[in-house]
Amino acid sequence: MFGIIKAMDKSVTLMVPVYRTATLAETLVRALPGFRAAAESAGWRFEGCIVVDDGSPNGDEIAEAVSRAKDDGVRLMRLGGNRGKGFAVKTGALAAKGAYVLMSDCDMSAPLEEFTKLAKAAERDPGAAMVCGSRRGLARGGGRPLSRRILSAVFAALAHCAGTGPVRDPQCGFKLFRMAAMRPMFEALRTERFAFDVELIRRARRAGLRVAEVPVRWHGGKRSTLHVISDGARMLFDLVRIAFMK
């Protein structure tokens, strides 16, 4: 007879890595009610927020800021030392309860309500493993300084060679992961710092999983822990390693 069609589980956990940014963490928790409302209006169930402190020296300030959240679904995870954004994202994603995990940068350069665009893409293709936000096409670089735009363009070109395929903006800090498909990719993730997105996309594509990309509004970072010279060199090293990863 006819097979049973399983309904899409539209539950989402918001996951945010932080480092040193106590002020932005407080701004984040104030924005959570709006995110919950936007998600529920779109027919999604909010499964809470995980804030991952990547060993910040001012960790107590961040903990205090997160404690001010009026939403009881907020959880703080504190790492014992600074391991890098990739490790923080991996830790938070694997601890999430939602069928989907929305990764957002702490400065919310992409407003949290932009989640609805990623959600619609996931609904159109429930089999997609990832929906990546994209800053491409923004006028005047979307508020990012010239040095960051140049680094981003060079990085995207090299990332394509490393295996990101048609994804044009692999480092946009706004992504939706379907954890049933992406959990093994996170468990295998080796890149602990800023190039982790490339490894995740490459692993997903090599596993035959679909990766979607949609444009999002981007206001420009209010603060970044990325240093163009030192981190750029590390990212280049990681890209070469990812390109030759089996």
C-alpha positions as CSV (number, residue, x, y, z in Angstrom):
1,M,0.0,0.0,0.0
2,F,1.0,3.6,0.4
3,G,4.1,4.5,2.5
4,I,3.7,6.8,5.5
5,I,5.1,10.2,4.8
6,K,6.9,11.6,7.9
7,A,6.2,15.2,8.6
8,M,9.1,17.6,8.7
9,D,10.3,18.3,12.2
10,K,10.4,22.1,12.3
11,S,12.2,22.6,15.6
12,V,15.2,24.9,15.9
13,T,17.9,25.6,18.4
14,L,19.7,28.9,18.1
15,M,23.4,28.4,18.7
16,V,25.8,31.3,19.2
17,P,29.6,31.1,19.8
18,V,31.1,34.0,21.8
19,Y,34.5,35.2,22.7
20,R,35.2,38.2,25.0
21,T,32.0,39.9,23.8
22,A,30.0,40.4,27.0
23,T,28.2,43.5,25.6
24,L,27.1,41.7,22.5
25,A,26.0,38.6,24.5
26,E,23.7,40.9,26.5
27,T,22.3,42.4,23.2
28,L,21.8,38.8,22.0
29,V,19.6,37.8,24.9
30,R,17.5,40.9,24.5
31,A,16.8,39.9,20.9
32,L,15.7,36.3,21.8
33,P,12.0,37.1,22.3
34,G,11.8,38.6,18.8
35,F,13.5,35.5,17.4
36,R,11.2,33.2,19.1
37,A,8.2,35.1,17.9
38,A,9.5,35.1,14.3
39,A,10.2,31.4,14.4
40,E,6.8,30.5,15.8
41,S,5.0,32.8,13.3
42,A,6.7,30.9,10.6
43,G,5.5,27.6,12.0
44,W,8.7,26.5,13.7
45,R,9.2,25.4,17.3
46,F,11.9,27.2,19.3
47,E,14.0,24.7,21.3
48,G,16.1,27.2,23.1
49,C,19.4,29.0,22.7
50,I,22.9,27.7,23.4
51,V,25.6,30.3,24.0
52,V,29.1,28.8,23.8
53,D,31.8,30.8,25.5
54,D,35.1,29.9,23.8
55,G,37.3,30.3,26.9
56,S,36.9,34.1,27.2
57,P,39.2,35.7,29.8
58,N,36.1,37.7,30.8
59,G,33.9,34.6,31.0
60,D,32.2,35.8,34.3
61,E,31.0,38.9,32.5
62,I,29.6,36.9,29.7
63,A,27.9,34.5,32.2
64,E,26.3,37.5,34.0
65,A,25.1,39.0,30.6
66,V,23.5,35.6,29.6
67,S,21.9,35.3,33.1
68,R,19.8,38.4,32.3
69,A,17.9,36.5,29.6
70,K,14.2,36.5,30.4
71,D,13.8,33.3,28.3
72,D,14.4,30.2,30.4
73,G,15.5,28.4,27.3
74,V,18.9,30.0,27.2
75,R,21.9,27.8,28.1
76,L,25.5,28.8,28.5
77,M,28.3,26.4,27.8
78,R,31.8,27.5,28.9
79,L,34.9,25.9,27.4
80,G,37.9,25.5,29.6
81,G,40.2,27.4,27.2
82,N,40.1,29.1,23.8
83,R,39.9,26.4,21.2
84,G,38.5,28.5,18.2
85,K,35.2,29.3,16.7
86,G,35.0,25.9,14.9
87,F,35.3,24.0,18.1
88,A,32.8,26.2,19.8
89,V,30.3,25.7,17.0
90,K,30.8,22.0,17.0
91,T,30.3,21.8,20.8
92,G,27.1,23.8,20.7
93,A,25.6,22.0,17.7
94,L,26.2,18.6,19.1
95,A,24.5,19.7,22.4
96,A,21.4,21.1,20.7
97,K,18.0,19.5,21.0
98,G,16.3,20.9,17.9
99,A,16.0,19.0,14.6
100,Y,17.7,22.1,13.1
101,V,20.4,24.3,14.5
102,L,20.7,27.9,13.5
103,M,24.3,29.2,13.9
104,S,24.5,33.0,14.3
105,D,27.5,35.2,15.0
106,C,27.1,37.0,18.3
107,D,27.1,40.5,16.7
108,M,23.9,39.5,14.8
109,S,25.1,41.1,11.6
110,A,22.4,39.1,10.0
111,P,19.3,39.9,12.1
112,L,17.9,36.8,13.8
113,E,14.6,37.3,12.0
114,E,16.4,36.5,8.7
115,F,16.1,32.9,9.9
116,T,12.7,32.8,8.2
117,K,14.5,33.0,4.8
118,L,16.6,30.0,5.7
119,A,13.6,28.2,7.1
120,K,11.7,28.6,3.8
121,A,14.6,27.2,1.9
122,A,14.7,24.2,4.2
123,E,10.9,23.7,3.8
124,R,11.3,23.8,0.0
125,D,14.0,21.1,0.2
126,P,13.6,19.1,3.5
127,G,16.4,16.9,2.4
128,A,19.0,19.7,2.3
129,A,21.6,19.2,5.0
130,M,22.6,22.9,5.2
131,V,21.1,26.2,4.3
132,C,23.9,28.8,4.1
133,G,23.2,32.5,4.4
134,S,25.0,34.6,1.8
135,R,26.3,38.2,1.9
136,R,26.9,38.3,-1.9
137,G,25.3,41.0,-3.9
138,L,25.1,43.5,-0.9
139,A,25.6,47.1,-1.9
140,R,29.0,48.6,-1.0
141,G,30.1,45.4,0.7
142,G,27.4,45.3,3.3
143,G,29.2,47.6,5.7
144,R,32.4,45.4,5.9
145,P,35.8,47.1,5.6
146,L,37.7,46.8,2.4
147,S,40.4,44.5,3.9
148,R,37.7,42.1,5.1
149,R,36.0,42.1,1.7
150,I,39.2,41.4,-0.1
151,L,40.1,38.6,2.3
152,S,36.6,37.2,1.9
153,A,36.8,37.2,-1.9
154,V,40.2,35.5,-1.9
155,F,39.0,33.0,0.8
156,A,35.9,32.1,-1.2
157,A,37.9,31.4,-4.3
158,L,40.3,29.2,-2.4
159,A,37.5,27.5,-0.6
160,H,35.9,26.6,-3.9
161,C,39.1,24.8,-4.8
162,A,39.0,23.1,-1.4
163,G,35.5,21.7,-2.1
164,T,32.7,24.1,-1.3
165,G,31.4,23.8,-4.9
166,P,28.6,26.3,-5.8
167,V,28.5,27.9,-2.3
168,R,29.5,31.5,-3.0
169,D,29.9,32.8,0.5
170,P,31.1,29.8,2.7
171,Q,32.0,32.0,5.7
172,C,28.8,33.9,6.2
173,G,28.1,33.5,10.0
174,F,24.5,32.6,9.5
175,K,23.7,28.9,8.7
176,L,20.9,26.4,9.3
177,F,21.9,22.8,9.9
178,R,19.6,19.7,9.6
179,M,21.2,17.7,12.4
180,A,20.0,14.3,11.3
181,A,22.3,14.7,8.3
182,M,25.0,17.0,9.8
183,R,25.7,15.3,13.2
184,P,28.3,12.9,11.6
185,M,29.9,15.9,9.8
186,F,30.2,17.8,13.1
187,E,31.5,14.7,14.9
188,A,34.2,14.3,12.3
189,L,35.1,18.1,12.1
190,R,38.8,18.7,12.6
191,T,39.1,22.4,11.9
192,E,38.8,24.3,15.1
193,R,39.2,27.9,14.0
194,F,37.7,30.1,11.2
195,A,37.8,27.7,8.2
196,F,35.5,25.2,9.9
197,D,32.6,26.2,7.5
198,V,34.6,25.0,4.5
199,E,35.3,21.6,6.1
200,L,31.6,21.2,7.0
201,I,30.4,22.1,3.5
202,R,33.1,19.9,1.9
203,R,32.2,16.9,4.1
204,A,28.5,17.3,3.4
205,R,29.0,17.5,-0.4
206,R,31.4,14.5,-0.4
207,A,28.8,12.5,1.5
208,G,26.3,13.3,-1.3
209,L,24.2,15.8,0.8
210,R,22.6,18.9,-0.6
211,V,23.8,22.3,0.5
212,A,21.5,25.3,-0.3
213,E,22.4,29.0,-0.1
214,V,20.1,32.1,0.2
215,P,20.9,35.8,0.4
216,V,20.3,37.5,3.8
217,R,20.4,41.0,5.0
218,W,23.8,41.9,6.5
219,H,24.4,45.0,8.6
220,G,28.2,44.7,8.9
221,G,30.0,43.3,11.9
222,K,30.0,45.4,15.1
223,R,33.0,43.5,16.4
224,S,35.1,40.7,15.1
225,T,37.8,38.5,16.7
226,L,39.3,37.7,13.3
227,H,42.7,39.3,12.6
228,V,43.4,39.7,8.9
229,I,47.1,38.8,9.0
230,S,47.5,36.2,11.6
231,D,44.2,34.5,11.1
232,G,44.4,34.8,7.3
233,A,47.6,32.8,7.4
234,R,46.0,30.1,9.6
235,M,42.9,30.0,7.4
236,L,45.1,29.5,4.3
237,F,46.9,26.6,6.0
238,D,43.6,25.1,7.0
239,L,42.2,25.4,3.4
240,V,45.2,23.5,2.0
241,R,44.8,20.8,4.7
242,I,41.0,20.5,4.0
243,A,41.6,20.3,0.2
244,F,43.8,17.2,0.7
245,M,41.6,15.7,3.4
246,K,40.3,12.2,2.7
